[in-house]
């Protein structure tokens, strides 16, 4: 993949005769699709945080949509849940960038239809999706203010996209101490050290006894953390 750049700029909402749909909204282009979860009513004078949820391998996007279905109203935020074209994300499964290109399409559509707060955009990922979230978020630091990840296995930063004057997204990570796929000593601790050494602020949560499955506390605590940031 040549670049991890998201070549998209924030836009103001376009004037339209009809209101944009709310609740569960499907975004589709060709074989690609994503679910957008919104509050029941959108206040045009308000700016809404936008959190993108990235599933792990084998595409659990429908499970994420179900698990997060009440969060838009509770948090007064938008949640975008894309599905990878392949069984996992293009950074892992492809030399091309079909998933990133679809994300550009989805963000452009959302910006034109919903009032998004450009200062409060975040990524939240699980397993392969956490690795993808870290890689995209840290490679597009002017777009995302925070990244949350459960069991990220790796991170790739597109250095051509990051300059000395760019902000550094804040990071929250959780790992299980008994994860057989990403062993805690070999994956979790080196990841924390690498990110801290690069100057990122990392909140590191340990799920004692946890395996390769997120703790029940991860979702609410990660979101509480993000919405507490200023």
C-alpha positions as CSV (number, residue, x, y, z in Angstrom):
1,X,0.0,0.0,0.0
2,X,1.5,3.3,-1.1
3,X,0.0,5.5,1.6
4,X,-2.3,5.4,4.6
5,X,-3.5,8.9,3.9
6,X,-7.2,9.7,4.2
7,X,-7.5,12.3,1.4
8,X,-10.6,14.0,2.7
9,X,-11.3,17.4,4.2
10,X,-14.0,18.4,6.6
11,X,-17.0,20.0,5.1
12,X,-20.0,21.9,6.4
13,X,-23.4,20.4,5.9
14,X,-25.0,20.9,2.5
15,X,-28.4,22.6,2.5
16,X,-31.1,20.1,1.6
17,X,-34.8,20.2,1.3
18,X,-35.1,16.9,3.2
19,X,-33.6,16.0,6.6
20,X,-30.9,13.3,6.7
21,X,-32.0,9.9,8.0
22,X,-31.4,9.0,11.6
23,X,-31.0,5.8,13.7
24,X,-29.4,3.0,11.7
25,X,-28.4,4.4,8.3
26,X,-26.7,2.2,5.7
27,X,-23.9,3.7,3.5
28,X,-23.1,1.6,0.4
29,X,-20.9,1.8,-2.7
30,X,-20.6,-1.2,-4.9
31,X,-19.6,-4.2,-2.7
32,X,-18.7,-1.9,0.2
33,X,-21.0,-1.1,3.1
34,X,-21.0,0.6,6.5
35,X,-23.6,1.2,9.2
36,X,-23.9,4.7,10.6
37,X,-25.6,5.0,14.0
38,X,-27.0,8.4,14.9
39,X,-29.1,9.9,17.7
40,X,-32.8,9.9,17.1
41,X,-32.8,13.6,16.4
42,X,-30.0,15.7,14.9
43,X,-29.7,19.3,16.1
44,X,-28.3,21.4,13.2
45,X,-26.8,23.9,15.6
46,X,-24.8,21.2,17.3
47,X,-21.6,19.5,16.3
48,X,-21.4,15.8,16.9
49,X,-18.4,13.7,17.7
50,X,-17.7,10.9,15.2
51,X,-16.3,7.6,16.3
52,X,-15.4,4.9,13.7
53,X,-15.6,1.3,14.9
54,X,-13.3,-1.2,13.2
55,X,-14.0,-4.9,13.6
56,X,-11.5,-7.7,13.9
57,X,-10.8,-10.5,11.4
58,X,-13.9,-12.3,10.1
59,X,-15.9,-9.1,10.0
60,X,-18.0,-8.7,13.2
61,X,-19.6,-5.4,12.0
62,X,-23.1,-6.5,12.6
63,X,-22.2,-7.5,16.2
64,X,-20.7,-4.1,16.7
65,X,-23.7,-2.4,15.4
66,X,-25.9,-4.3,17.8
67,X,-23.5,-3.8,20.8
68,X,-23.3,0.0,20.2
69,X,-26.9,0.6,19.2
70,X,-27.7,2.6,22.3
71,X,-24.5,4.7,22.4
72,X,-25.5,7.4,19.8
73,X,-28.4,8.6,22.0
74,X,-26.5,8.2,25.2
75,X,-23.3,9.9,24.0
76,X,-25.0,12.3,21.5
77,X,-22.5,11.2,18.9
78,X,-22.3,9.5,15.5
79,X,-20.8,6.0,15.2
80,X,-19.6,4.7,11.8
81,X,-19.1,0.9,11.5
82,X,-17.6,-0.1,8.1
83,X,-17.1,-3.6,6.9
84,X,-13.8,-4.7,5.4
85,X,-14.0,-5.9,1.8
86,X,-12.0,-9.0,2.5
87,X,-12.1,-11.0,5.8
88,X,-9.9,-8.3,7.4
89,X,-8.6,-4.9,6.6
90,X,-6.7,-3.9,3.4
91,X,-3.5,-3.0,5.3
92,X,-3.3,-6.7,6.1
93,X,-5.1,-8.4,3.3
94,X,-4.3,-6.4,0.2
95,X,-1.6,-4.4,-1.6
96,X,-4.4,-2.0,-2.7
97,X,-6.5,0.3,-0.5
98,X,-10.2,-0.6,-1.1
99,X,-11.2,-0.1,2.6
100,X,-9.4,3.2,2.9
101,X,-10.9,4.5,-0.3
102,X,-14.4,3.5,1.0
103,X,-13.7,5.3,4.2
104,X,-12.9,8.4,2.3
105,X,-16.3,8.1,0.5
106,X,-18.1,7.5,3.8
107,X,-16.5,10.4,5.6
108,X,-17.3,12.8,2.7
109,X,-20.9,11.7,2.7
110,X,-21.3,12.0,6.5
111,X,-19.7,15.5,6.5
112,X,-22.1,16.7,3.8
113,X,-25.2,15.3,5.6
114,X,-24.5,15.5,9.4
115,X,-22.9,18.3,11.5
116,X,-19.7,16.6,12.7
117,X,-17.2,18.2,15.2
118,X,-13.9,18.0,13.3
119,X,-12.0,18.3,16.6
120,X,-13.7,15.2,18.1
121,X,-13.1,12.3,15.7
122,X,-11.8,9.0,16.9
123,X,-11.1,5.4,15.9
124,X,-11.9,2.4,18.1
125,X,-10.8,-1.0,16.9
126,X,-10.7,-4.7,18.0
127,X,-7.8,-7.0,17.3
128,X,-6.9,-6.5,13.6
129,X,-9.2,-3.5,13.7
130,X,-7.2,-2.1,16.6
131,X,-4.0,-2.4,14.6
132,X,-5.8,-0.7,11.7
133,X,-7.1,2.0,14.0
134,X,-3.7,2.8,15.4
135,X,-2.1,2.8,11.9
136,X,-4.8,5.0,10.4
137,X,-5.1,7.3,13.4
138,X,-1.4,8.0,13.9
139,X,-0.9,8.4,10.1
140,X,-3.7,11.0,9.9
141,X,-3.1,13.0,13.1
142,X,-4.9,16.2,11.9
143,X,-8.1,14.2,11.5
144,X,-8.3,12.0,14.6
145,X,-7.8,13.2,18.1
146,X,-7.8,9.8,19.8
147,X,-7.5,6.1,19.1
148,X,-8.9,3.3,21.3
149,X,-7.8,-0.3,20.7
150,X,-8.4,-3.7,22.2
151,X,-5.6,-6.1,21.5
152,X,-3.7,-4.3,18.8
153,X,-1.1,-6.6,17.3
154,X,1.0,-4.0,15.4
155,X,1.1,-0.4,14.2
156,X,2.4,1.0,10.9
157,X,2.8,4.8,10.7
158,X,3.0,6.5,7.3
159,X,5.9,8.8,8.1
160,X,5.2,10.9,4.9
161,X,1.9,12.0,6.5
162,X,3.3,13.1,9.9
163,X,5.3,16.2,10.5
164,X,7.0,17.7,13.5
165,X,4.2,20.2,14.0
166,X,1.4,17.7,13.8
167,X,-0.7,16.9,17.0
168,X,-0.3,13.4,18.5
169,X,-3.6,11.6,19.0
170,X,-4.2,10.3,22.5
171,X,-4.3,6.5,22.8
172,X,-6.1,4.0,25.0
173,X,-5.2,0.3,24.8
174,X,-6.4,-2.8,26.5
175,X,-4.8,-6.3,26.5
176,X,-5.6,-9.5,28.3
177,X,-2.8,-11.1,30.2
178,X,-3.6,-14.5,28.9
179,X,-4.2,-13.7,25.3
180,X,-2.8,-16.7,23.3
181,X,-2.9,-14.8,20.0
182,X,-1.1,-11.7,21.1
183,X,1.0,-12.8,24.2
184,X,1.1,-10.0,26.8
185,X,4.9,-9.9,27.3
186,X,5.7,-10.2,23.5
187,X,3.0,-7.8,22.1
188,X,1.3,-5.6,24.7
189,X,4.2,-4.4,26.7
190,X,6.4,-3.7,23.6
191,X,3.5,-1.8,22.0
192,X,3.1,0.4,25.0
193,X,6.8,1.1,25.1
194,X,7.1,1.8,21.4
195,X,4.2,4.3,21.5
196,X,5.4,6.0,24.7
197,X,9.0,6.3,23.2
198,X,7.5,8.0,20.2
199,X,5.9,10.7,22.4
200,X,2.3,9.5,22.5
201,X,0.2,9.7,25.7
202,X,-1.0,6.1,26.3
203,X,-3.6,4.9,28.7
204,X,-2.8,1.2,29.2
205,X,-5.5,-1.1,30.6
206,X,-4.7,-4.6,31.7
207,X,-7.5,-7.3,31.7
208,X,-6.1,-9.7,34.3
209,X,-6.7,-13.2,33.1
210,X,-8.2,-12.0,29.9
211,X,-7.8,-13.9,26.7
212,X,-8.4,-12.9,23.0
213,X,-11.8,-11.4,23.8
214,X,-12.6,-7.9,25.1
215,X,-13.6,-7.5,28.7
216,X,-17.2,-6.3,29.3
217,X,-15.8,-3.1,30.7
218,X,-13.8,-2.1,27.6
219,X,-16.5,-0.5,25.5
220,X,-18.1,1.8,28.2
221,X,-14.7,2.6,29.8
222,X,-13.1,3.4,26.4
223,X,-16.0,5.7,25.5
224,X,-16.0,7.3,28.9
225,X,-12.3,8.0,28.5
226,X,-12.8,9.6,25.0
227,X,-15.7,11.7,26.0
228,X,-13.8,13.0,29.0
229,X,-11.0,14.4,26.8
230,X,-10.8,18.1,26.1
